[in-house]
Amino acid sequence: MNKLRPVMFVGTGSDVGKSVINTGFCRIFLQDGYSPAPFKAQNMSLNSYPTGDNLEIGRAQAVQAEACGINCTVEMNPVLLKPTGNSTSQVVLNGKPAGNKSAREYFNETDRNSLFSEVMRSFDRLASRYNPIVIEGAGSISEINLREKDIVNMRVALHTNAATFLVADIDKGGVFASVYGTLQLLPEAERNAIKGIIINKFRGDITLFDDGKKILEGLTGKPVIGIVPYCKGLFIEQEDGVVIEKKKTAFEEGKINIGVVLLKHLSNFTDFNMLELMPDVNLFYSDNPETLSQADIIIIPGSKNTLSDLKTLREKHLDKVILAHHRSGKPVYGICGGYQMMGEEVRDPDGVEGNIPVLPGLNILPVITTLADGKQTRQCRFSFIESDISGEGYEIHAGHTSSNRPLCRIENGETDGYFLNDKTWGTYIHGIFDNASVIERVLRQIDPDISATVNYKARKEEGYNRLADVIRENVDMEYVYRCLR
């Protein structure tokens, strides 16, 4: 295949759908016989994923790699910022933790040129192996106060000579102002790098925007190359925590109600995607004690700051709900940070998470967790010790939890988690609920006759292909390819 220029999708703001658009183009290029790979220089997310060589990247790039039909690598996301507080993030550089920094420290005290050179080395390694590179920007490209600090948006576009397309979300309103204002605030070289505009999340009859398209093209001098409809029911794993705001938050009569404790620092919410797809399940997120108490099953999810979230759990009296639920014999499960919280105590002697040295846990499981520097990051296959359940998932956690009655045996011979009984266990394995045998075992604690019929991998493949079809139908792909040649 002929070598194509990189293609880049940038936004008028955050949550305009760049990640999903990127994913769709990854699948299109794969379908058209190319060997694409995703790239995002810097990502901010609590939803991450381990590469095959035990390094950590943003979940979106792992999803995009899957849409490309390839394994994810650390070059696809060399800088990952994982928020640990209101203004502090753990910096993950080239897949490994590089310390915690405040926003001021990260933007003002890091050598931006050196960091940019580092991420471009990752890009160059990808570009030597794949064709084309599908690049995702971050947030808005017109944050003029941060232009000199940029290592992820238009600086990447110019450096890589990428054919760049501006994505705007019409569902939010104000699309004319956001597109026009964004382009007007760009320097000439950056404005010239924008080859077209994609209007995303359009509801209703797209022909009603014909006049709007002409007006926008007249205002900006850029072609509107596509108007992508709002796709209800299209399943694509999403990374941005904003998605949580659109999740269910209430009990539903006539279904198995699974309440996920809504933690401030909740991480890896994609752990529950397959459960959400089950027709007999209503999975909801809540930090309201009354609402959570209505659940048939409670899951305490992962957390980027276990001690802080454990403290808040008690302040909101959610601990009382969870303990009452457990004492009544109803199922309670914990993943990663949630597993740590279910124990007797969580210790942080070295201040890995902050200034809370120790807190008592919920005392549901007889385990003690000690946090420490360093991180266990790996994909894994597992089997339950007490049953014939098996599957695959991944670990991303710091510290060690003592356990004399493990839940799982990992394929390398190590053990994981704690098994109290079928209705009460904890594990470090993210993605454990992506496995039909695990889901079936859990749901049968409520309904013994239920079966897990969803094929999660097949559902994801169906989503990638349907997304590619939607983009092909609504975007001028001939123009896109002309820009890449």
N, C-alpha and C positions, 0 to 999 in steps of 0.2 A: 504494500500500500504506500501511496505517496505520503511524504512527511507533511503533517499539517502544523500550522501555528498553534500555540496554546490558545484556549478559549477561556474567558474569565467572565463570571457573573458577579456584579457588584450591586449594592442596593441603595435606595434613597433613605433607608433606615433599617433598624433591626426588625426581625420577624416579618419580612416581606416575602419570604419563601425561597430565598436564594438556595438554601441547602437542598430543598426538594427539586428545584429546577436543575441544579447541578447533577443530582442523582438521575433525573430523567435523561439528561444529555449523556451521562456516562453510559446508560443502557443503550441509547440510540447509536452512539459510536461503536459499541460492541456489536450491536445487530448489523451495522453497516460494514463489518469486517475489519475495523480498526482495533488497536490494542490500547484503550484509554486507561488513564489512572487519575485519581483525584489529588488535589493539593490545596491546602489552606495553611498559610504561613503561621498564623496565630489564631488560636481558638480560645474562647472562654466558655467553659461548661463543666458541670458536675457529672455529666454523663460521659464516661470514658470507656475504653476498651483496650485489652492487651493485644499486641502483635504476636506473631508466632515465635519471636525471639524474646518475649517477655518484656517488651517496652510498652509505654502507655501513650495512646493518642485519643483525640476526641471521637466520640461514637459516630458522628456524622461522616467522618472520613472512612471509618470502617464500613458503614452502610454503603457509601459511594463505591468503595473498593469492591464490595459484594456485587453491586450493580454492574461493575466493570468485569466481573467474573474472575477476579484475582484476590489473592490474600493481601490484607492490609500490612503496610510497613510504616516505620516511624517517619520516613521521609515525607509521607503524606500530610503530616501535621507536626512540624518540628517544635512548635511552641504551644503549650497548652496551659491555660490559666484556670485553676480550680479554686473558686471563692471559698474562703474559710470564715469570713466575717463580713461586716458591712463594707469595709474598704481594704481588705487583705485577701491575697490569693496565694496559693501554693503555685510556684512556677515549675512546670515540668518541661525541661529542655532536652530535646532529642530522646524523649521517652523516659527520662529519669528525673526525680525530684531535684530541684536546684535551690530549695529554700523558700521561705515565705516572704512576700514583699507587699507593702502597701501600694495602692495605686500611684501615689506620689513617687515612691521609690522606684517602681517599675518604669514609669514614664519619664521621670526626670533624672534618675541616677544610674540607669543602665546605659551602656554605650550602644546607641541605636544603630550606628553604622556597623559595628561589629556583629550585632544581633541580626541585622539584615543580611550581612554577608554569610552568616551561619545558615539562615533559612534558605538563601539562594543556592547554597551548596547542596542542600537537600533537593531543591527543585532540579538542579542540574543532574543529580543522580537519577531522579525519576525520568527526566526528559531523555536520558541516554538509553532508557529501556522501554519506554512506552510512547504511544502516539495516538491521539494528542493528549496533552495534559489539560485536565478540566479544573480550572482554578476557581475557588470560592473566596469572595471578599468577606468583610465583617462589618456589621453595623452600617452606618452611613458613610459615603465617600466624601461628604461635604462638611465634615467636622473640621472647620478651618483652624480651630485652636489646637488640633492634634496633628496637623499636616506634617510638621517637622518631625513628629514621632512615628510616622506611619511606617509599618513594616508588612502590612497585610493587604492594603487596597491598591491605590493607583500607583504607588511606587513599584509594586510588584508588576502591575500591568505594563508600565513603561519599560521596566528592566527586562521583562520576558517577551516584549513585543506581542502581547496577547491581544487577540481580537476581543474587545470588551463590550459587554452588554449590560445595560442598566435595568434592574428589576424593580418595579414599583407595585405596591399592593393597593388595588383600587377599592378593596373591601373596607379599608379604614376611612376612606374619604380623603379629599384634598389631593388627589393624584396629580392634577395639573400644577398646583403650586409646588408639590414635592419634587416632581420631575424637572420643571423649569428652574426652580430655585437651586436644585442640586447641580444642574449643568452650568448655570450662571456663576456659581461660586468656584468652579474649577478653573485652574490656569489653562491657557490655550492648549498646551501639549496634552494635558490630561483630558480635556474636552474632546480633542481630536482622536484620542484613543477609543472613545465610546463610538461603537459602530451602529448601535441601534438600541431600541427600548422595548422591553417586554412588560406588558401590563398583566399582572397576576391576580388570581382569585376573583375573576369577574362573575357576578351572579346574574342570571337571566339571559335575555336575547342579546348575543354579542353584536348583532348588526345595529343595535341601538347606539353603539359607541362609534359608528362610522364617522360621524361628524366630529366626535371627540378626538378620534385618531388624526384626522386632517388638521384640526386646530393644534394638537400637540406637535405634529410634524412641522407646522408653520412656525410655531413659537420657538422650537428648539433646533430646527434644521437637521434633525435626526429621524430616520425612519422608525416607525412603530412596527416591528417585525413580527409581533405576536400578541394576541390577547388570550391568555390562558384561563379557562373557566375554573370556578371554584368546584373542586372535585369531592363531593361528599361520598364517603365510603371507600375512598382510595386508601389502601393500607401501605404506608411507607413509615418505617421507624423514624422518629424525629428526636432530635437531641436537645433542642432549646427548652429550658425550664419554663418558658412562657407557656408551653403546651399544657403544663399542669393546670393552668387557669381554665382550660377548656375541658378538663376531665369532669366526670360525674362526681357529685359531692353529697349525694343523698341516698338513703335507703329506697329500695324498690320492692314492692309487694310481689310475691309469687316467684321470686328468684333466690338463688343462693347469694347472699350479700356478703361480699368480702370488703372489709374496711382496712384501707392502708393508712397508717398513721401519717398525717401530713406534717413532716418535720421541716423546720426552716432550712436546714442544710441537706435536704433529701437528695440522694444521688442515685443514678442509674434507675430512673423510673421506668425504663424500657423493660425492667425485670417483670413487669406485669402485663405486657402487651398481649401475650397469648391468653392469659386469663380474661382479658377484656373481650377477646374474640369469641369466647365460649357463649353460646346462645342462652344457656341456663344460668349465667352468672351476671350479677350486677356488681362490678368492682368500683368502689368510690374512695375518694381521698377526703380525710377530715381531721381537723384538730379541735373539733367540738365534742365534748364528752357525751352529750346526749345523743348526738348522731352516731358516734362511734359505738356506743353501747347497743345499737340496734343490729350490729353486724353478726353474722353467723360465724365468720372467721375473721380474726384480726392478724394482719401482717405488719411487723415493724420493719421498715425498709432500711436500706443503707443510708449512711450519713457521712458527710465530709468533716463534721465536727461532732463526734459522738457525745463528748462530755457536755458541750453547750446544749445539744438537743435533749440530752437526758435531763438536764437542769430545767429546761423549758417544759418538758413533758410533765414534770412534777408541778411546776408553777401553774400549768393549765389543768391540773388534776386528771390528766389522761392516764397517769399511772394507776389511779384507782379503778378506772374503767377496765384497763387491761388486766389487772389483778383479779377483779370481780369476774371477768370473762373467763379467766383461767381457772379460778376456784369452782366455777359452775360446770367445769368439764368441757368447755367449748375450745376449739382449736386456736392456738396462738403460735405463730412462726416468726422467726427473725432472720434477716439476711444481713450479713456483714456488720455494720454499726448496730443494726437492730438486734443481731445475735449478741453482740457485746453488751447491749443494754439489758438483755434478759438475764444476765449473770448476777453474781453476788456483788461484784465490785469492778469498776473501771479505773485503772491507775494510769497516770501520766507523769512519771517522776522527772522526765527530761523536758517537760513543757512542749511536747510535739504539737499539741493542738491549741495550746494557750496557757493561761495562768490558773487553771483548775487542776490541782495535783491529783485528786482522787474524789470519786463519788460512789455511793452505794448504788448498785443496780436494782433491777426489779425483783431479784431473788427468785426468779422462776426456774432458772437452771443453775446447778451447782458448779459454776465456772467463774474464774477470775481472769480479767484481761489486763495486760500491761502493754501500753503503747510504747513504741520505740521508733527511732529514726530508721529510714529504709522502708522498703515497700515490697510486698509479695505481689507480683504482677505476672499472671500466666493464664493461658487457656488450659482447660483440663477436661478429662473424661472421668466419670465417677460411677460408683455403684453403692446403693444403700447396703449397709452391713446387716440390717435386720430384715431385709426383704430382697426380692429379685429386681427391684427398680434400678435402672441405670440411665445415664444420659451424659450430656456435655454442658459445660458452662465456662466461667472464667473467674479469676480472683484478682481483686485490686484492694489491698488493705495494708495497714501498718500495725505492727504489734503482734502479740501472741496471746491466745486464749487457752488456758489449761482445760483438758477434757479427758476423763477416764471412761467415757462411754460415747465414742464418736458416732456420728450419723452416717458418714460416707467413708469409703476407701477410694483414694485417687489412684489413677492408673500407674503412677510411679511408686505405689506402695505406701505413701503417706496417708494419714487420716484427716478428716475434717468434721467440724461441727460437734454438736451434742444432741443425742437422742434421748429424750425423757420418755416419750411414748408417741403413738401415731398422731396425737393431737397437739404435741408440744415438742418442737425442736428448733435448733438454730444452726445456721451454716454461713460460711464465708463465700459460698459459690453464687455469684451473680448468674442470671440466666437459668437458674435451676427450674423455674416455672415455665421455661420454654420447652420442657420435655413432657410429652403427653402422659407418660407413666407416672410422673410426679404429680401432675395436675389431677389425674384420675384418683390417685391414692388420697390426695387432700380433699377433693370434692366428695368422695365417698364417705368421709367422716360425717357429712351432712345428708347426702342422698346415696345410699348403697347401690342404686341401680344406674347411676350416671356413668357415661363414658366420654372420654376426651377424643373427639373426632377431628379436631383441627390439626392439619399438617402445617406447622408454622413455617418451615422452609419453603414449602410449596406456595403458601399464602404470600410470603415475601416476594418470591419470583413473579407471581401473578401481579403483585403491586408494581414492581419495576416495569414489567411489560405493558401494563395498562397506562402507567405514567408516560412511558415513551410514546404510546399511541396518541395520548391526549396532546402531547407537545407537537408531534408530527402533524396532527390535524389542525393545529392552531398557530403554529410558528412557521415562518418562511424559511424552511431548512435549506433551500437552494441558495438563498442569500447568506445564511450562516456559513455554508461550505465555501461560497465565493470569498468570504472574509478570511477563511482559514487557509486558503491556497495561495 
